[in-house]
Amino acid sequence: MSEHGIRDFHRAKTKAAERLGILETQALPRNQEIEQALRERQRLFLADSQPQSLQQRREAAVEAMRFLAAFEPRLVGAVLEGSADEHSAVCLHVFSDDPDAVALFLHDHGVPAETQTRRLRVTRIDQAEYPVLLFAADGLPFDLTVLPRNALRQAPLDRIDEKPMRRASLAAVEALLSGDDDGDPLERMLTNASQRR
């Protein structure tokens, strides 16, 4: 995941298991264990470059969120959590009851985007597919998941811990970038954001 930029935990585990000749899926690590190992690797081997990659992506997220303001974007994933590296896309949830509206908006502004779909867990049992728009700007990859407006109230479940995904509004990301909070600014920012959601 770190060396090749694979972000899908299942795909990464399957590829690693094949390479090592492991057939028993029970022997594979949990997503949370992988995430902890990735953070430890960054701390040990990327302490000089990772903070710059993270800062660059958070600044790009702010610009993209301003650009996409009509769709009430929320930052999610590695850029929000602080584990982004040179392979990480800026991942945003955008909200529209017309799934084609975001693609049309990008097209009208000259932003070519590739369209895919993504399956997200909405409850521990139920999953749903959502459109995803992928594009690059200023050399950075962007990943927009288009959700219906009512999904602003309840985030899909995180693939690591199966709790609602942590998401941040533009104001929260700007506060995170300014770094003028005391204590853990990410935790306080997300707590405040969830109270306003």
C-alpha positions in Angstrom: 0.0 0.0 0.0 2.8 2.3 0.8 5.1 1.6 -2.1 2.5 1.1 -4.9 -0.2 3.5 -3.7 -2.9 0.8 -3.4 -5.7 2.2 -1.2 -8.1 -0.7 -1.2 -7.4 -2.8 1.9 -8.9 -6.0 0.5 -7.0 -5.7 -2.8 -3.7 -5.0 -1.0 -4.2 -7.9 1.3 -5.0 -10.3 -1.5 -2.0 -9.2 -3.6 0.4 -9.5 -0.6 -1.1 -13.0 0.3 -0.6 -14.2 -3.3 3.0 -12.9 -3.3 3.7 -14.7 0.0 1.8 -17.9 -0.9 -0.7 -17.5 2.0 -4.0 -19.2 1.2 -5.7 -18.9 4.6 -7.6 -15.6 4.8 -7.8 -15.8 8.6 -4.1 -15.2 8.7 -4.4 -11.8 7.1 -4.1 -8.7 9.2 -7.1 -6.5 10.0 -7.5 -3.1 8.3 -6.8 -1.3 11.6 -3.5 -3.2 12.0 -2.5 -2.3 8.4 -3.3 1.4 9.1 -1.2 1.4 12.2 1.7 -0.2 10.3 1.4 2.4 7.6 1.6 5.2 10.1 4.6 3.6 11.8 6.4 3.2 8.5 5.7 6.9 7.7 7.1 7.9 11.1 10.2 5.9 10.7 11.0 6.3 7.0 9.1 9.4 5.7 9.4 11.8 8.5 11.0 14.4 6.2 8.7 14.2 3.2 5.3 13.1 4.5 4.4 16.3 6.4 5.0 18.3 3.2 2.8 15.9 1.1 0.1 16.2 3.7 0.3 20.0 3.9 0.2 20.2 0.1 -2.9 18.0 -0.1 -4.7 19.8 2.7 -4.1 23.1 0.9 -5.4 21.6 -2.4 -8.4 20.3 -0.5 -9.3 23.8 0.7 -9.1 25.1 -2.9 -11.2 22.3 -4.3 -13.8 22.6 -1.5 -14.2 26.3 -2.3 -14.5 25.5 -6.0 -17.2 22.8 -5.2 -19.0 24.9 -2.5 -22.4 24.3 -4.1 -22.1 20.6 -3.3 -21.2 21.1 0.4 -17.9 19.1 0.2 -16.4 17.2 3.1 -12.8 16.1 3.3 -12.4 12.4 4.2 -9.7 9.8 4.2 -5.9 10.0 4.6 -5.6 13.7 3.9 -8.0 14.5 6.8 -6.6 11.8 9.1 -3.0 12.9 8.6 -1.6 9.7 7.0 -1.5 11.0 3.4 1.7 10.4 1.4 2.8 11.1 -2.2 0.4 8.4 -3.5 -2.7 9.8 -1.7 -5.6 11.4 -3.5 -7.5 14.3 -2.0 -10.8 12.5 -1.2 -14.0 14.5 -0.9 -17.6 13.6 -0.3 -19.8 15.9 -2.4 -23.6 16.0 -2.1 -26.3 16.3 -4.8 -29.6 14.6 -5.4 -28.8 14.6 -9.1 -25.6 12.4 -9.4 -24.9 13.9 -12.8 -24.8 17.5 -11.5 -21.2 17.3 -10.2 -19.9 15.7 -13.4 -21.6 18.4 -15.4 -20.2 21.1 -13.2 -16.7 19.8 -13.7 -17.2 19.5 -17.5 -18.6 23.1 -17.7 -15.4 24.3 -15.9 -13.1 22.3 -18.2 -12.1 19.7 -15.7 -11.9 16.3 -17.4 -12.9 13.5 -15.0 -13.1 9.7 -15.1 -16.3 8.2 -13.8 -16.4 5.1 -11.6 -18.6 3.7 -8.9 -17.7 2.9 -5.3 -19.5 0.6 -2.9 -19.8 2.0 0.6 -21.3 0.6 3.8 -24.2 2.7 4.9 -24.9 0.3 7.9 -23.1 -2.8 9.2 -25.4 -4.8 6.9 -26.3 -2.6 4.0 -24.1 -1.3 1.2 -24.8 1.1 -1.7 -23.0 2.1 -4.9 -22.2 5.8 -5.5 -20.7 7.6 -8.5 -17.0 8.6 -8.1 -15.3 11.2 -10.2 -11.5 11.1 -10.5 -9.4 13.9 -11.9 -6.0 15.6 -11.4 -5.3 19.3 -10.7 -1.9 20.8 -10.2 -0.4 17.4 -10.4 -2.5 16.0 -7.5 -5.1 13.3 -7.8 -8.7 14.1 -6.6 -11.4 11.5 -5.8 -15.0 12.8 -5.4 -17.7 10.5 -4.1 -21.1 11.8 -5.0 -23.7 11.1 -2.3 -27.3 12.2 -1.9 -27.9 15.3 0.2 -29.5 13.3 3.0 -26.1 11.6 3.5 -24.8 14.8 5.0 -26.6 13.7 8.2 -25.0 10.3 8.4 -21.6 9.4 7.0 -21.0 6.0 5.5 -19.0 3.5 7.6 -15.2 3.7 7.6 -13.5 0.7 6.1 -11.0 0.5 9.0 -13.2 0.5 12.1 -16.7 0.4 10.7 -17.7 3.6 12.5 -19.1 6.6 10.7 -16.4 8.1 8.5 -14.7 11.2 9.9 -15.5 14.1 7.6 -14.6 17.8 7.8 -16.2 20.9 6.3 -14.2 23.7 4.6 -14.2 25.7 7.8 -12.9 22.8 9.7 -10.1 22.1 7.2 -9.1 25.8 7.2 -8.9 25.6 11.0 -6.8 22.5 10.8 -4.4 24.2 8.4 -4.1 27.3 10.6 -3.0 25.1 13.5 -4.1 27.7 16.0 -6.0 25.2 18.2 -4.6 23.8 21.4 -4.5 20.1 22.1 -5.6 17.7 19.3 -7.0 20.1 16.7 -8.3 17.3 14.5 -10.2 15.6 17.3 -11.7 18.9 18.5 -12.6 20.0 14.9 -14.3 16.7 14.2 -16.2 16.8 17.4 -17.5 20.3 16.7 -18.3 19.3 13.1 -20.4 16.3 14.2 -22.3 18.5 16.7 -23.2 20.9 13.8 -24.0 18.1 11.4 
